[in-house]
Amino acid sequence: MDGATGLVILVVLAVVFFVVKEERGKKKVASKKPVASKPKAPTVAELKKLTKNQLVELAEKKNLKVKKSGAKASVINEIREQLK
């Protein structure tokens, strides 16, 4: 192998190295961006921990229609159905 061929091989390897390094850097930056996720609906267990008045207030804050005179279990069901 003469000097020119060795130099060409060295330059090609250097270019490949920097291209691969740059692609890996882009992937790392892209993976650090926060993903906007849909807010999850509270579970039945989480809702059962609240009082009926707190459930009604939660529904009002989220602009949900619930029957205030209904039982606590029915208020929970109405909230869960509307937040699906």
Phi, psi and omega in degrees: 000127179272176185296323182292319180295318178298320179294319179296316179298318179297318180294317180297315178299320180296317179296314179300316180301312183289326178293315179296318180297319180294319179296319178295322178296321178295320180295321180294319180294318181295325183284345181276346180292135179291142179265125179287117181249151179289130179300131184280148177286143178297146179286165178299320180298320178294320180290326180294338179287341181272154174283166180299319178298319178295323178296318179296318178297318177300316179298319179295319180297325182265010179056046178257150178263116176229150178276108185295332182276353181286168178292159180304318180297322179289325177296317178299314180298319180296317179297312182299319181296320184281341180265001180292000000 
